[in-house]
Amino acid sequence: MRSAFATVPFYRERWALDGREDPVLVPGRTGTNGGAAPLAEAVHQLVDLVPLAGGAQRTEPARGLGRVLRTARRPGPGDLVVLLGPDDLRPPADLPKGVRGCVADPDAPGPSVLREVTAVLDRGHRVFAVGDDKAIAAFAGDPRVEAVPQRELDSLDAGPYGVLRDPVLGYLGAFGDCGRWHLDWPHVYARKTAGGLAFTLLRQASPRFVDVIPAGGVRGEIAPCPRHGSPVVLA
């Protein structure tokens, strides 16, 4: 937060207007929702989320997928991850070593994707199809493909497994073997505010998302997992 206050125009202006002199609340001037900003407002001013030293102006919807899959499915060398979505999606760049990734249109997957899926399965490796329930149902892949449904923050109770995703922030966590939704710690931080859960991407250089509330203002709690000790989302 100190880095964002010092170097990112969006936060410098917003927190100053809230009465802050640094990234701590000034007594009597708490701002709206304890200083958290609506994610939609931040995205509307995307250019102002770039640090003064410069950086990317494009969000990463696939950010974090490789890390959360380690919790949800534990892919290994030779496995393939098929991210189901529009053509402008980029394949996940943080998959474990030896795991390949690609993007496919769930309604009309390309022949090259289907051939690769078949080849990986025939070699005895695993294939994971990641997307929402509708995309997974439409994906015309091999029945041996393992489905990994992605849940939005407001639909965590839609199923007993999967990965947690926000369309702008990327993948935030995954459903663990303990039966709880684990945050992608230590890459994602979350806290409770009056407007809903606010999230910070701790290791994204640009654009910077710090203390932002996703659309809908999802109510919930952040608590330590009694089994693993790391943060979990209780919606």
Phi and psi in degrees as GROMACS dihedral restraints (atoms count N, CA, C in turn):
[ dihedral_restraints ]
;  ai    aj    ak    al  type     phi  dphi    fc
    3     4     5     6     1   -64.5    20    10
    4     5     6     7     1   -39.6    20    10
    6     7     8     9     1   -63.8    20    10
    7     8     9    10     1   -43.5    20    10
    9    10    11    12     1   -64.5    20    10
   10    11    12    13     1   -41.8    20    10
   12    13    14    15     1   -62.0    20    10
   13    14    15    16     1   -36.0    20    10
   15    16    17    18     1   -83.2    20    10
   16    17    18    19     1   -25.2    20    10
   18    19    20    21     1  -127.7    20    10
   19    20    21    22     1   -10.4    20    10
   21    22    23    24     1  -111.8    20    10
   22    23    24    25     1   118.2    20    10
   24    25    26    27     1   -54.7    20    10
   25    26    27    28     1   -40.9    20    10
   27    28    29    30     1   -58.1    20    10
   28    29    30    31     1   -46.5    20    10
   30    31    32    33     1   -76.8    20    10
   31    32    33    34     1   -36.1    20    10
   33    34    35    36     1   -56.8    20    10
   34    35    36    37     1   -45.5    20    10
   36    37    38    39     1   -72.7    20    10
   37    38    39    40     1   -46.5    20    10
   39    40    41    42     1   -64.7    20    10
   40    41    42    43     1   -46.8    20    10
   42    43    44    45     1   -69.4    20    10
   43    44    45    46     1   -32.3    20    10
   45    46    47    48     1   -64.9    20    10
   46    47    48    49     1   -40.9    20    10
   48    49    50    51     1   -67.5    20    10
   49    50    51    52     1   -26.9    20    10
   51    52    53    54     1   -79.0    20    10
   52    53    54    55     1    -2.4    20    10
   54    55    56    57     1    92.5    20    10
   55    56    57    58     1    17.8    20    10
   57    58    59    60     1   -91.2    20    10
   58    59    60    61     1   146.1    20    10
   60    61    62    63     1  -106.1    20    10
   61    62    63    64     1   -15.6    20    10
   63    64    65    66     1  -161.8    20    10
   64    65    66    67     1   177.8    20    10
   66    67    68    69     1   -72.3    20    10
   67    68    69    70     1    40.0    20    10
   69    70    71    72     1  -130.2    20    10
   70    71    72    73     1   153.3    20    10
   72    73    74    75     1   -71.5    20    10
   73    74    75    76     1   132.6    20    10
   75    76    77    78     1   -79.0    20    10
   76    77    78    79     1   132.4    20    10
   78    79    80    81     1   -51.3    20    10
   79    80    81    82     1   127.6    20    10
   81    82    83    84     1    85.4    20    10
   82    83    84    85     1    -6.0    20    10
   84    85    86    87     1  -129.3    20    10
   85    86    87    88     1    80.2    20    10
   87    88    89    90     1   -88.9    20    10
   88    89    90    91     1   -14.9    20    10
   90    91    92    93     1    72.6    20    10
   91    92    93    94     1  -177.6    20    10
   93    94    95    96     1   -82.6    20    10
   94    95    96    97     1   132.7    20    10
   96    97    98    99     1    52.6    20    10
   97    98    99   100     1    41.1    20    10
   99   100   101   102     1    64.4    20    10
  100   101   102   103     1    22.9    20    10
  102   103   104   105     1    97.2    20    10
  103   104   105   106     1    -8.4    20    10
  105   106   107   108     1   -69.8    20    10
  106   107   108   109     1   148.5    20    10
  108   109   110   111     1  -111.2    20    10
  109   110   111   112     1   143.4    20    10
  111   112   113   114     1   -62.8    20    10
  112   113   114   115     1   134.7    20    10
  114   115   116   117     1   -59.8    20    10
  115   116   117   118     1   -38.0    20    10
  117   118   119   120     1   -60.5    20    10
  118   119   120   121     1   -37.9    20    10
  120   121   122   123     1   -66.8    20    10
  121   122   123   124     1   -40.7    20    10
  123   124   125   126     1   -64.5    20    10
  124   125   126   127     1   -43.2    20    10
  126   127   128   129     1   -65.1    20    10
  127   128   129   130     1   -35.8    20    10
  129   130   131   132     1   -61.2    20    10
  130   131   132   133     1   -26.4    20    10
  132   133   134   135     1  -115.0    20    10
  133   134   135   136     1    45.9    20    10
  135   136   137   138     1   -55.4    20    10
  136   137   138   139     1   -38.2    20    10
  138   139   140   141     1   -62.2    20    10
  139   140   141   142     1   -28.2    20    10
  141   142   143   144     1   -82.8    20    10
  142   143   144   145     1    -2.5    20    10
  144   145   146   147     1   -89.6    20    10
  145   146   147   148     1    -2.4    20    10
  147   148   149   150     1   -84.3    20    10
  148   149   150   151     1   128.5    20    10
  150   151   152   153     1   -58.0    20    10
  151   152   153   154     1   156.5    20    10
  153   154   155   156     1   -57.8    20    10
  154   155   156   157     1   -28.1    20    10
  156   157   158   159     1   -77.3    20    10
  157   158   159   160     1    -7.7    20    10
  159   160   161   162     1   102.7    20    10
  160   161   162   163     1   167.5    20    10
  162   163   164   165     1   158.5    20    10
  163   164   165   166     1  -177.0    20    10
  165   166   167   168     1   -69.2    20    10
  166   167   168   169     1   147.8    20    10
  168   169   170   171     1  -110.8    20    10
  169   170   171   172     1    12.7    20    10
  171   172   173   174     1  -112.2    20    10
  172   173   174   175     1   134.8    20    10
  174   175   176   177     1   -73.7    20    10
  175   176   177   178     1   165.2    20    10
  177   178   179   180     1  -124.6    20    10
  178   179   180   181     1    86.8    20    10
  180   181   182   183     1   -61.0    20    10
  181   182   183   184     1   -22.8    20    10
  183   184   185   186     1   -95.0    20    10
  184   185   186   187     1     4.4    20    10
  186   187   188   189     1   -57.9    20    10
  187   188   189   190     1   131.6    20    10
  189   190   191   192     1    87.5    20    10
  190   191   192   193     1    -5.1    20    10
  192   193   194   195     1   -60.9    20    10
  193   194   195   196     1   -43.3    20    10
  195   196   197   198     1   -60.0    20    10
  196   197   198   199     1   -39.6    20    10
  198   199   200   201     1   -70.7    20    10
  199   200   201   202     1   -43.1    20    10
  201   202   203   204     1   -71.4    20    10
  202   203   204   205     1   -27.4    20    10
  204   205   206   207     1   -64.3    20    10
  205   206   207   208     1   -28.0    20    10
  207   208   209   210     1   -61.6    20    10
  208   209   210   211     1   -30.3    20    10
  210   211   212   213     1   -83.5    20    10
  211   212   213   214     1   -40.9    20    10
  213   214   215   216     1   -80.2    20    10
  214   215   216   217     1   -37.6    20    10
  216   217   218   219     1  -138.0    20    10
  217   218   219   220     1   -19.4    20    10
  219   220   221   222     1    55.5    20    10
  220   221   222   223     1    63.2    20    10
  222   223   224   225     1   -66.3    20    10
  223   224   225   226     1   154.2    20    10
  225   226   227   228     1  -127.4    20    10
  226   227   228   229     1   176.9    20    10
  228   229   230   231     1   -54.1    20    10
  229   230   231   232     1   134.9    20    10
  231   232   233   234     1    92.8    20    10
  232   233   234   235     1   -13.7    20    10
  234   235   236   237     1   -77.6    20    10
  235   236   237   238     1   163.2    20    10
  237   238   239   240     1  -128.0    20    10
  238   239   240   241     1   135.5    20    10
  240   241   242   243     1  -112.2    20    10
  241   242   243   244     1   120.8    20    10
  243   244   245   246     1  -106.1    20    10
  244   245   246   247     1   112.4    20    10
  246   247   248   249     1   -90.7    20    10
  247   248   249   250     1   118.3    20    10
  249   250   251   252     1   -90.9    20    10
  250   251   252   253     1   122.2    20    10
  252   253   254   255     1   174.5    20    10
  253   254   255   256     1  -169.9    20    10
  255   256   257   258     1   -69.2    20    10
  256   257   258   259     1   166.2    20    10
  258   259   260   261     1   -64.2    20    10
  259   260   261   262     1   -26.1    20    10
  261   262   263   264     1   -80.9    20    10
  262   263   264   265     1    -2.1    20    10
  264   265   266   267     1   -68.8    20    10
  265   266   267   268     1   142.3    20    10
  267   268   269   270     1  -102.1    20    10
  268   269   270   271     1   143.9    20    10
  270   271   272   273     1   -57.6    20    10
  271   272   273   274     1   147.3    20    10
  273   274   275   276     1   -59.5    20    10
  274   275   276   277     1   136.7    20    10
  276   277   278   279     1  -101.9    20    10
  277   278   279   280     1    -0.1    20    10
  279   280   281   282     1  -119.3    20    10
  280   281   282   283     1    30.8    20    10
  282   283   284   285     1   -71.4    20    10
  283   284   285   286     1   155.0    20    10
  285   286   287   288     1   -59.8    20    10
  286   287   288   289     1   158.1    20    10
  288   289   290   291     1   -58.0    20    10
  289   290   291   292     1   130.8    20    10
  291   292   293   294     1    88.8    20    10
  292   293   294   295     1    -6.6    20    10
  294   295   296   297     1   -98.3    20    10
  295   296   297   298     1   128.0    20    10
  297   298   299   300     1   -97.4    20    10
  298   299   300   301     1   156.9    20    10
  300   301   302   303     1  -138.0    20    10
  301   302   303   304     1   151.5    20    10
  303   304   305   306     1  -150.9    20    10
  304   305   306   307     1   168.1    20    10
  306   307   308   309     1  -115.0    20    10
  307   308   309   310     1   139.9    20    10
  309   310   311   312     1  -139.6    20    10
  310   311   312   313     1   142.7    20    10
  312   313   314   315     1   -73.3    20    10
  313   314   315   316     1   118.5    20    10
  315   316   317   318     1   -63.3    20    10
  316   317   318   319     1   -29.3    20    10
  318   319   320   321     1   -82.6    20    10
  319   320   321   322     1   -25.6    20    10
  321   322   323   324     1  -147.1    20    10
  322   323   324   325     1    67.9    20    10
  324   325   326   327     1   -64.4    20    10
  325   326   327   328     1   139.6    20    10
  327   328   329   330     1   -65.4    20    10
  328   329   330   331     1   153.5    20    10
  330   331   332   333     1   -58.3    20    10
  331   332   333   334     1   -35.1    20    10
  333   334   335   336     1   -64.9    20    10
  334   335   336   337     1   -37.1    20    10
  336   337   338   339     1   -66.1    20    10
  337   338   339   340     1   -45.2    20    10
  339   340   341   342     1   -64.5    20    10
  340   341   342   343     1   -37.4    20    10
  342   343   344   345     1   -65.5    20    10
  343   344   345   346     1   -41.3    20    10
  345   346   347   348     1   -66.2    20    10
  346   347   348   349     1   -40.5    20    10
  348   349   350   351     1   -57.8    20    10
  349   350   351   352     1   -48.0    20    10
  351   352   353   354     1   -63.1    20    10
  352   353   354   355     1   -41.8    20    10
  354   355   356   357     1   -64.5    20    10
  355   356   357   358     1   -42.4    20    10
  357   358   359   360     1   -64.2    20    10
  358   359   360   361     1   -44.4    20    10
  360   361   362   363     1   -65.4    20    10
  361   362   363   364     1   -39.5    20    10
  363   364   365   366     1   -65.9    20    10
  364   365   366   367     1   -24.7    20    10
  366   367   368   369     1   -84.3    20    10
  367   368   369   370     1     0.9    20    10
  369   370   371   372     1    88.4    20    10
  370   371   372   373     1    10.8    20    10
  372   373   374   375     1   -95.7    20    10
  373   374   375   376     1   176.9    20    10
  375   376   377   378     1  -105.0    20    10
  376   377   378   379     1   150.5    20    10
  378   379   380   381     1  -125.0    20    10
  379   380   381   382     1   131.3    20    10
  381   382   383   384     1  -115.8    20    10
  382   383   384   385     1   126.5    20    10
  384   385   386   387     1  -102.2    20    10
  385   386   387   388     1   116.9    20    10
  387   388   389   390     1  -109.2    20    10
  388   389   390   391     1   124.6    20    10
  390   391   392   393     1   176.6    20    10
  391   392   393   394     1  -178.5    20    10
  393   394   395   396     1   -75.4    20    10
  394   395   396   397     1   172.4    20    10
  396   397   398   399     1   -58.8    20    10
  397   398   399   400     1   -40.9    20    10
  399   400   401   402     1   -64.6    20    10
  400   401   402   403     1   -43.3    20    10
  402   403   404   405     1   -65.4    20    10
  403   404   405   406     1   -42.0    20    10
  405   406   407   408     1   -63.6    20    10
  406   407   408   409     1   -41.0    20    10
  408   409   410   411     1   -65.3    20    10
  409   410   411   412     1   -32.1    20    10
  411   412   413   414     1   -83.6    20    10
  412   413   414   415     1   -18.1    20    10
  414   415   416   417     1   -67.3    20    10
  415   416   417   418     1   118.0    20    10
  417   418   419   420     1   -88.8    20    10
  418   419   420   421     1    60.4    20    10
  420   421   422   423     1  -102.6    20    10
  421   422   423   424     1  -175.2    20    10
  423   424   425   426     1   -65.9    20    10
  424   425   426   427     1   138.0    20    10
  426   427   428   429     1   -62.0    20    10
  427   428   429   430     1   -14.3    20    10
  429   430   431   432     1   -79.1    20    10
  430   431   432   433     1    -8.8    20    10
  432   433   434   435     1   -65.0    20    10
  433   434   435   436     1   134.2    20    10
  435   436   437   438     1   -88.2    20    10
  436   437   438   439     1   125.9    20    10
  438   439   440   441     1   -81.4    20    10
  439   440   441   442     1   134.7    20    10
  441   442   443   444     1  -125.0    20    10
  442   443   444   445     1    90.3    20    10
  444   445   446   447     1   -69.0    20    10
  445   446   447   448     1   138.6    20    10
  447   448   449   450     1  -100.3    20    10
  448   449   450   451     1   133.5    20    10
  450   451   452   453     1  -110.6    20    10
  451   452   453   454     1   139.8    20    10
  453   454   455   456     1   -80.6    20    10
  454   455   456   457     1   165.7    20    10
  456   457   458   459     1   -59.9    20    10
  457   458   459   460     1   -30.2    20    10
  459   460   461   462     1   -89.6    20    10
  460   461   462   463     1     8.9    20    10
  462   463   464   465     1  -135.2    20    10
  463   464   465   466     1    36.3    20    10
  465   466   467   468     1   -66.6    20    10
  466   467   468   469     1   -21.3    20    10
  468   469   470   471     1   -92.9    20    10
  469   470   471   472     1    12.8    20    10
  471   472   473   474     1   -78.7    20    10
  472   473   474   475     1   -14.4    20    10
  474   475   476   477     1  -171.0    20    10
  475   476   477   478     1   162.0    20    10
  477   478   479   480     1   -87.0    20    10
  478   479   480   481     1     8.9    20    10
  480   481   482   483     1  -160.0    20    10
  481   482   483   484     1   168.4    20    10
  483   484   485   486     1   133.3    20    10
  484   485   486   487     1  -163.0    20    10
  486   487   488   489     1  -126.0    20    10
  487   488   489   490     1   151.1    20    10
  489   490   491   492     1   -97.9    20    10
  490   491   492   493     1   125.8    20    10
  492   493   494   495     1  -137.6    20    10
  493   494   495   496     1   145.9    20    10
  495   496   497   498     1  -119.3    20    10
  496   497   498   499     1   137.0    20    10
  498   499   500   501     1   -58.3    20    10
  499   500   501   502     1   -25.9    20    10
  501   502   503   504     1   -99.2    20    10
  502   503   504   505     1   -47.6    20    10
  504   505   506   507     1   -77.8    20    10
  505   506   507   508     1   -19.1    20    10
  507   508   509   510     1    93.6    20    10
  508   509   510   511     1  -152.6    20    10
  510   511   512   513     1   -88.6    20    10
  511   512   513   514     1   124.1    20    10
  513   514   515   516     1  -103.9    20    10
  514   515   516   517     1   -18.8    20    10
  516   517   518   519     1   179.5    20    10
  517   518   519   520     1  -170.2    20    10
  519   520   521   522     1  -155.3    20    10
  520   521   522   523     1   158.6    20    10
  522   523   524   525     1   -81.4    20    10
  523   524   525   526     1   117.9    20    10
  525   526   527   528     1   -88.9    20    10
  526   527   528   529     1   172.6    20    10
  528   529   530   531     1   -70.5    20    10
  529   530   531   532     1    -6.4    20    10
  531   532   533   534     1   -88.4    20    10
  532   533   534   535     1    -3.0    20    10
  534   535   536   537     1    83.6    20    10
  535   536   537   538     1    24.1    20    10
  537   538   539   540     1  -132.1    20    10
  538   539   540   541     1   155.0    20    10
  540   541   542   543     1   -85.8    20    10
  541   542   543   544     1   105.4    20    10
  543   544   545   546     1   -88.5    20    10
  544   545   546   547     1   132.4    20    10
  546   547   548   549     1   -70.1    20    10
  547   548   549   550     1   156.6    20    10
  549   550   551   552     1   -78.3    20    10
  550   551   552   553     1    66.4    20    10
  552   553   554   555     1   -81.9    20    10
  553   554   555   556     1   135.9    20    10
  555   556   557   558     1  -101.5    20    10
  556   557   558   559     1    35.1    20    10
  558   559   560   561     1   -95.9    20    10
  559   560   561   562     1   -18.5    20    10
  561   562   563   564     1  -129.7    20    10
  562   563   564   565     1   132.5    20    10
  564   565   566   567     1  -118.2    20    10
  565   566   567   568     1   143.7    20    10
  567   568   569   570     1  -139.6    20    10
  568   569   570   571     1   151.3    20    10
  570   571   572   573     1  -145.3    20    10
  571   572   573   574     1   157.3    20    10
  573   574   575   576     1   -84.0    20    10
  574   575   576   577     1   134.1    20    10
  576   577   578   579     1  -132.0    20    10
  577   578   579   580     1   172.0    20    10
  579   580   581   582     1   -65.2    20    10
  580   581   582   583     1   -23.8    20    10
  582   583   584   585     1   -94.9    20    10
  583   584   585   586     1     1.5    20    10
  585   586   587   588     1   122.0    20    10
  586   587   588   589     1  -178.3    20    10
  588   589   590   591     1   -69.0    20    10
  589   590   591   592     1   134.3    20    10
  591   592   593   594     1  -110.9    20    10
  592   593   594   595     1   137.9    20    10
  594   595   596   597     1  -120.1    20    10
  595   596   597   598     1   148.3    20    10
  597   598   599   600     1  -130.2    20    10
  598   599   600   601     1   129.2    20    10
  600   601   602   603     1   -88.9    20    10
  601   602   603   604     1   109.0    20    10
  603   604   605   606     1   -74.5    20    10
  604   605   606   607     1   -24.0    20    10
  606   607   608   609     1  -128.1    20    10
  607   608   609   610     1    29.2    20    10
  609   610   611   612     1  -100.1    20    10
  610   611   612   613     1   122.1    20    10
  612   613   614   615     1   -71.4    20    10
  613   614   615   616     1   -42.3    20    10
  615   616   617   618     1  -169.6    20    10
  616   617   618   619     1   141.2    20    10
  618   619   620   621     1   -66.6    20    10
  619   620   621   622     1   153.4    20    10
  621   622   623   624     1   -95.2    20    10
  622   623   624   625     1   127.3    20    10
  624   625   626   627     1  -114.7    20    10
  625   626   627   628     1   109.0    20    10
  627   628   629   630     1  -127.4    20    10
  628   629   630   631     1   118.9    20    10
  630   631   632   633     1    57.1    20    10
  631   632   633   634     1    54.3    20    10
  633   634   635   636     1  -112.2    20    10
  634   635   636   637     1   145.0    20    10
  636   637   638   639     1  -104.6    20    10
  637   638   639   640     1   113.9    20    10
  639   640   641   642     1   -60.2    20    10
  640   641   642   643     1   162.7    20    10
  642   643   644   645     1   -54.5    20    10
  643   644   645   646     1   139.4    20    10
  645   646   647   648     1    94.8    20    10
  646   647   648   649     1   -18.8    20    10
  648   649   650   651     1    55.6    20    10
  649   650   651   652     1    61.6    20    10
  651   652   653   654     1   -66.0    20    10
  652   653   654   655     1   126.4    20    10
  654   655   656   657     1   -78.9    20    10
  655   656   657   658     1   146.2    20    10
  657   658   659   660     1   175.9    20    10
  658   659   660   661     1  -177.4    20    10
  660   661   662   663     1  -128.2    20    10
  661   662   663   664     1   152.2    20    10
  663   664   665   666     1  -114.5    20    10
  664   665   666   667     1   124.7    20    10
  666   667   668   669     1  -142.0    20    10
  667   668   669   670     1   158.3    20    10
  669   670   671   672     1   -74.6    20    10
  670   671   672   673     1   140.3    20    10
  672   673   674   675     1   -68.4    20    10
  673   674   675   676     1   128.0    20    10
  675   676   677   678     1   -64.8    20    10
  676   677   678   679     1   -20.8    20    10
  678   679   680   681     1   -93.5    20    10
  679   680   681   682     1   -42.8    20    10
  681   682   683   684     1  -105.1    20    10
  682   683   684   685     1   -19.9    20    10
  684   685   686   687     1    84.1    20    10
  685   686   687   688     1   -11.9    20    10
  687   688   689   690     1   -87.4    20    10
  688   689   690   691     1   163.7    20    10
  690   691   692   693     1   -68.8    20    10
  691   692   693   694     1   138.7    20    10
  693   694   695   696     1  -127.9    20    10
  694   695   696   697     1   156.1    20    10
  696   697   698   699     1   -97.5    20    10
  697   698   699   700     1   125.2    20    10
  699   700   701   702     1  -113.4    20    10
  700   701   702   703     1   101.3    20    10
